[in-house]
Amino acid sequence: MYVWDFAPVLANMPLLVSGMVNTLKVTGTALAFGVPLGLALALMRLSQARSLSWPARFVIEFFRTTPPLVQLFWFFFALPILINVEMTPFAASAVTFSIQSAAFFAEVFRGGIVSVERGQWEAARAIGMTRRQSLRRIVLPQAVKRMIPAFMERAIELMKTTTLVATVSYADLLFQANEVAQKTFRPLEVFTTAAMMYFVLIFAFSVLGRRLERRLAVSGESTVH
């Protein structure tokens, strides 16, 4: 019979907590850069100019369809050869997941913008607004409100995907858990604790997403998935 012993895990809890902080750091950085870049890609994708829409479509499809681990390895191992600059594990992870998130957010933005009734555009034009003013003042506020649940879902998926950064030796929660497991010879207790820490983080995001979705439903707003 296996005897559970969490004492070694508790003794090394500061390492796991630091790993959780690093996980949040990568996730937060990817969201901070991915959201505005995703909006830019969405606007380019919706542009009638092929010189803008085609490159944006290629970037979106490429980063949505290629494996994130391959992307991470390319930015960490291959890109430094091209630019002759060493990439730290954090820098490579942040760049990879910022661009990948932007590709997914671009489709969320595009779906939200397209979902706004054409009459809203026509009404804005009727009172003398330019297309840019209509987008900023009329369309985007409505679209963003509808897209909040989809954004939360993508943020949750992003946090799950960041576990891949351990493969380039970035000290996230999974990396630190593996280090503690090897040091204490208690992989069952260590990875169980790590799983529970991930559960707490992701469940909190899930609850927030569901509450936002209920508020939108009560207010009569539709959501974009």
HELIX and SHEET records of a PDB file:
HELIX    1   1 ALA A    7  ALA A   11  1                                   5    
HELIX    2   2 MET A   13  LEU A   46  1                                  34    
HELIX    3   3 ARG A   50  THR A   65  1                                  16    
HELIX    4   4 PRO A   68  PHE A   73  1                                   6    
HELIX    5   5 TRP A   74  ALA A   78  3                                   5    
HELIX    6   6 LEU A   79  ILE A   83  1                                   5    
HELIX    7   7 PRO A   89  SER A  115  1                                  27    
HELIX    8   8 ARG A  118  ALA A  126  1                                   9    
HELIX    9   9 ARG A  131  SER A  134  1                                   4    
HELIX   10  10 LEU A  135  VAL A  139  3                                   5    
HELIX   11  11 LEU A  140  THR A  161  1                                  22    
HELIX   12  12 THR A  162  VAL A  168  5                                   7    
HELIX   13  13 LEU A  173  THR A  184  1                                  12    
HELIX   14  14 PRO A  187  VAL A  218  1                                  32    
END                                                                             
